[in-house]
């Protein structure tokens, strides 16, 4: 009962921070994920599926049972403070076994678990990465973290003979960025369910398994209705169509898991369709936050005539309240305007070791003292968050 984290969770009736027992009947897909102790792991997932809870519980188990020091990162130091008070300390308070294991649970930046220590760190200061050693690094919300600092944390594993353990998880953002980099090096496990009617095994995907007219989950082969219990009772198979046996098959470096809302018992087909049709959310939001997939891109285009009919020959004063709109990602696209209209556009793509494209935005913020920035919240969050800290009250992130 002590050999596997999931069995241990049931034995000790481990509860969430709200006092609800962790269960695997409706969350069957998490059983193998709890028990995965692979050296390198990566999880693509939407928000609010219990992934942070799982990794906090597993980190306590690894620290106590395997006697490993751990570094657990979040994007910023304020995120660490929020999680310590809002989640970690409440989980400890709900579970007598954790109270027994953890004596310094009121300390924000570290927890002593048995004879091991878990250090909680942000990724927007490289100094924190150089202070402690580790046998396991757990990186939460990878796509909102600074990748350079995450790489620096890997140097903290060098004392380990096997190179140490690395676990990455996050809702993804763009293809080839953040957590997707590690996913591409993994065995890419998906959750396979078996149709009640034709008995064919399949992965639930959008839109193949959603009947848009009847708002139900359907089999992609026979069009039969897939029940909620069926969605909950599946099994994990990797990209080579091999069932998960607790080991990484082939030459893959990472044990990879992909979770989508289509797997969740409490997410109906109607919920998925509503999210897709939400006029306030774009396609990237649906891919990242519902399907748990990186966004490839959009083919949406604006005709030149639409732009040209809004152009006038009047010279803008460039005065008053100026708003800059920024699209981040591979370079920066920026437009600026005031009540007289848009008057400025630029595209900063020259990114080198000596040139930060955000320096151009800094110049504009100083050039127009009353200006503010509204930036895309996805894409490159690192540079824009630094800018937000540097110009408080003037840089805002938006969906």
N, C-alpha and C positions, 0 to 999 in steps of 0.2 A: 504493500500500500504506500510505501514511501519512495519507491523507485521511480515513479512517474509523477510529474506535477499535477496532471488532471486527476489522478487517483487520490493524490494527497489533498487536493482542493475539496473533493467529496468527503474524504475521511474527516477532515477538520471543519467541514461545513463553512468554508470561507465565504465571507459576505462582501458585497460592494460597499462603497463609501456611504450608500443610502441604507445599508442594512439588509439588502436583498440577497439571498443566497445565490451564489453562482451555480447555474445549472446547464446541462448539456443536452437536455431533451429537445428543446426548441432551438438550441444553438449547437447542434451536433457537429457543424463544420469546425467549431473551435476546439474539439477534443484533440485532434491530431496537432493542431497549432500549439496548444498548451504543452503537449508532450514532445514537441520538436526541440531537441537540444543540439542541433547541428551547429557547427562552428560559425558558419556564415549563413545569415537568414535575411530575407527581404519580403515585405508585405506591401502589396498595392491594395488600397482599401478606400471606401468612402468614410466620411466622419461618423462618429457615434455608433460604432459596432462593437465596442468593448476592447479595442486593441490596446489602448493605453493601460486599462485595468489589467489585461492579461500580462502585459510586459512588466508592470509593477509587481504583480504577484509572482511571476516567474523570476524576477530579479531577486526578490526576497528568498525564494527557494534556492536559487543558484548560489547566492551569497552564503546561506546557512549550510546547505547540504554539500555543495562542491567547494566551499571555502574560497571563493573567488572575489577579489575586489572588482568593483564595477563602476564605470562612468556612464551616467544616464544624461543625455543632452536633450535640451529643448531649444527653440530658436533664440530666445532672449532670457536675460536674468529675471525680468518681470514675469515671464512665463513660468520659470522655476518657482518663484514666490507664490504665484497663483496655484500651481499644482501642489505645492507643499501643504498649503493651508486648505485648499479646496478638495484635494483628493488623497494624497499620501497619508497625512495625519488622520483623516477620517477613516481610511481603510484600516489603519493600525488600531484605532479606537474601537472599531466594529469587531475585531478578531482577537480573541484572547491569546492565540498562538503567536501572533505578531507582537502583542504586548510583552510576551515572554521573551521573544527573540530580540526585540529592538528596545534598547534602554534610553537612547537619546533621540526619541521621536519628535521632540520639539525643535531640534536643529534643522534649519531650512536647507542648507547646502550639503548635508551628508547625514547618513543613517548608519549606525554601527549595528550590523546584523550578525550575531554570534561573534566569530573572530575575524570577520570580513567587514569591509566598509563599502557603501554605495555613495558615490559623489554625484550630486546633481549640478549640472553646469549649463550655461548658455553658450551660444556659438558666435556672439557678436563681439567677443574680445578674445584675442589669441592668448593672452596671459593665462587665462583659466585653463587652457589646454596644456600648459607646460608645468603645472603644479603637482600633479599626482600621477601615479602609475595605475595600471588596470590590467585585468585578465579578460574582461568582457566590456565592450562598448555598445551601448544601446542608444540609437539615435531616433528620437521621436520627432515627427513632422520635418522630415528631411528637406522637403521642397521649400520650406520657409526658413531653412537654416543656411548659414554661410558655409559653402562647400570647402573653402580653403581651410577654415578652422576645423571642420569635421576631419579633413585629411591630417591636420596636425594632431588630432586626438589619436590617430592611428599610431603615431610614434610612441604613445604611452603604452602600447602593447608589445614593444620590442623586447622587453625582458622575458616574455613568455617563449618557451622553446618551440611551441607550435605556431607562434605568431599571434596568439590570442584569438578571441571570438568577436565577431562584428554582427550586430543585428540592426537592420534599417527598416523603418516602416513610416508610411505617410500616405495621405491622399495625394495622388500624382498631380502634375501640372501639364508640362509639355513633353512630347516625345524627345528622348535624348537628354533630358534634364532631370536632375535630382534622383529620386528613387527609381525612376525608369532605367537609369544607367546600370543599377545593380540587378534589376529585374531581367534585363537582357542577358545577364551572365548566369541566370538561374535555370532550374529545371521546369519553371513555369507551371506549377500545379493549378488545376482548375477543379471546381466542384461538379462532379457528374451525378446526375439524377436519372432514375429509370422511369419511363412513362408507365402509368398505371394500365394503359390499354394495349399498346403495341410492344411494351417491354424493351423499347430501344433506349440505350443510354445516350445522354447528351448534356452539354453545358448550356445553361440558360443564358441567352444573349438577347440584346435588343437589335432589331425589332422581331427577330425570328420566333421568339417564344411568347410574344404578346399579341393577343387578339384585340386590335384597336377598336373594333366596333362593339364587341361584347365585354370589353375590359376584363379579360381573364388571361391566366397563364395557359398556354397551349403547347402541345407537342409539335415540334417542327416537322415530324414525319407523318403522323396520322391525324393531326389537328385535334386530338382529344384533350380534354381539360386536365391540367396538371394541378393536383391538390396541394394545399399548404403543407400537409404532412409529407408529401412526396418531395417537395422542395427542401424540407428540413433533413430528410433521411437520404443522404447521398454518400459519395466517397471521393477522395482526392486522387487524381491521376495526373502524371506529369505530361510534358509535351510529347513524349515518346509513347504515350498511351499506357504507361505502366502505373499500377496502383502504388500509393505511398506505403512503404514498409518501414519507415523510420530512418531511412538512409537516403543520401543524395545519389541518384543513379547516374551512370555515365561520367563524363568529364566536366559536369557543371560545377561551378564554384560556389553557387548559392542555393540554398533551399528556398524556393520562391512560392509564395501564396498569393492568389488573387481573390479578393472578396468584392462582390457587388451587392447592391440592394435587392437584386432579383433573387438572392439566396435567403433573404431575411423573411422569417415567417410573418412578421408584422407589417411587411410592405406589400400591399396588394397591387395587382396590375393597374388598378385605377390610380394608385399613388404614383406609379412610374409614369403613366401617361400624362398625369397632371404636371409632373415635374418637367417632362419633355415640352409640354405646351405652355409652360409658364412664360408670359411675355416679359417678365422682369429678369429672367435668367437666360444667358446665352448658351450656345452649344457646348462651349468649353466647360461651363458649370455642370451641365448634365453629364458629360463624360467623366469629369473629375470627381464630382460629389455624389453622383447616383450610380454610375457604372464602375467607378473606381479605376478608370483607365486614363492614361495620358492623352492629351488632345493632339490630334495630328495637324489640324488646320482647317481653314474654311475657304470655300470657293466663291463666297459671296462677293459681288463686285458692284461698284457704284458707277453708273454711266457718266462720262465726261460732261454731258449736257446738264446733269444735275448739279455738278460743281460750278460750271461756268455761269449758269443763270444767277448764282449768288455772288458773283464777282462784280465790283463797281470800281470806278476810277477816282473815288474820293479818297484823299489821304487821311489815314487814321491818326488821331492825336497821340495815341499810345499813353493816355493818361487815365486817371481814376482807378477803379478796381479792375485789375487785370487777372484773368483766370487762364492758367496753362493746363492743357489736357495732355497727359502722357500715356503712351502705350509702351510697356516695357517688354523685354524678351531678348532677342538677338539684336542688340542696339536699342536706341530710344527714338521713338517718333513723337514729336512735340508740336502742338499748335497753341497759339495764344490769342486771346481776344478780350475786348471790353464791350461796353454797351453799344459802341459804334460798329462792332462786328469783329470778325477774325482778321488779324493783320500780320501774323508771323507763323512761319512753319520751318521746321528743320528736322533732320534725320541724322542722329549721331551713331554711326556704326563702327568707327575706328576705335576698337578696344585693344589697348596694348598694356604692357607692364607699366609704362610711364604715362599713359593717358587714360583717364577715367571719364567716360562720356557724361557722368553725373556732374563733373566740374562745369560743363557747359550750362547745365540747369542751375547750378549754384550762381554762375555769373548773371543769369537772367533774374534770379530771385533778388540779387543785390542791385541789379540795374533798375528793376521795378519794385521798390520797397513795399508797395501795397499789394503786390501780387500774391496769389495762392496757387497751389498745384493740386489737381485732381488726377490721381494715377490709377491705372489698372491694378487691381490687387493680385492678379496672377502674374505669370511670367517671372521676371527677375525681381524677387522681393528683397534681396539683400541690399542693393544700392539704394532703393527707394526708402527702405526702413532707416538706413543711415542718414539719408537726407531728411527724413521725418524727425529724427532725433536732433539734428543740427538746426532745423528751422521749426521749432515747436509752434503749433497753431497755424502753420502755413502750408503743410503738406498732408493731404488726405488720401486714403486708399478707398476705392469704391468697387463694387461688383458691377 
